[in-house]
Amino acid sequence: MRSKQMLKAVLMLVVLGLGGFALPYWAAAHPGHGDDGKIKGIAAGVPGGSISLNATGNSTTEFQVTFGSPSIAFPVILTPTTVVRIDNGAFPATLSNGDAVEVEGVLNAELKLVLGKLELEDFLELEIDAFVVSIPGNTLQLPLAPGSFPVTIQISLAGSTSLFPIVITTETQAEEGAFLLTEGARVEFEALFRNGEIQVHKIELEDETEDEAEDE
């Protein structure tokens, strides 16, 4: 994986949040026109931090969908008639603060989006080539032993001084078998952005010698 691909992955984090930016403002100026707005963003302000959802028939619940940088929060209302969909998994599903959602609905008199549809998404699958900058205890045996607590490590992209936290859990797969992860190692991993975290589900050590040979 090359630097351009890594940059694209980072830019997607920004672009996804900006995708619905104009729609709520157009909708606010034109209330009552069918599906007034569609927003893709991050759930926030969910009562109690999370709620259980079924395909329909859910309790009326108000929360926000945030998007853009700086972040803008738009109020939305889930109703018993809202159709809920999920990318993966089965009902009942859980909607938590930090989850990726796509919502569609009609503005009410208070300029809140009353949802006709709510889709829970696997937020932005990432494939990133990076360097490990710091690990609690300096090393980490992967995969984690069953029952282990999640471990947050810091990584940086090639050619960048910015650090990003990623979370290793017992569900993280060591792609080519068990290995000892050390600071300074180059890794490639696949992850999903969930609950405000980059959660790794596959990770492997990169062979820098092989990578350099491909560049020749």
HELIX and SHEET records of a PDB file:
HELIX    1   1 SER A    3  LEU A   18  1                                  16    
HELIX    2   2 ALA A   22  ALA A   29  1                                   8    
HELIX    3   3 PRO A   47  GLY A   49  5                                   3    
HELIX    4   4 GLU A  208  ASP A  215  1                                   8    
SHEET    1   A 6 VAL A  83  ILE A  86  0                                        
SHEET    2   A 6 LEU A 113  GLU A 121  1                                        
SHEET    3   A 6 ILE A  72  LEU A  78  1                                        
SHEET    4   A 6 THR A  61  PHE A  67 -1                                        
SHEET    5   A 6 GLY A  37  ALA A  44 -1                                        
SHEET    6   A 6 ALA A 100  LEU A 107 -1                                        
SHEET    1   B 2 SER A  50  LEU A  53  0                                        
SHEET    2   B 2 ALA A  93  SER A  96 -1                                        
SHEET    1   C 6 PHE A 164  ILE A 168  0                                        
SHEET    2   C 6 VAL A 151  LEU A 157 -1                                        
SHEET    3   C 6 LEU A 126  SER A 134 -1                                        
SHEET    4   C 6 ARG A 186  ARG A 194 -1                                        
SHEET    5   C 6 GLU A 197  LEU A 205 -1                                        
SHEET    6   C 6 GLN A 173  ALA A 174  1                                        
SHEET    1   D 2 THR A 139  LEU A 142  0                                        
SHEET    2   D 2 PHE A 179  THR A 182 -1                                        
END                                                                             
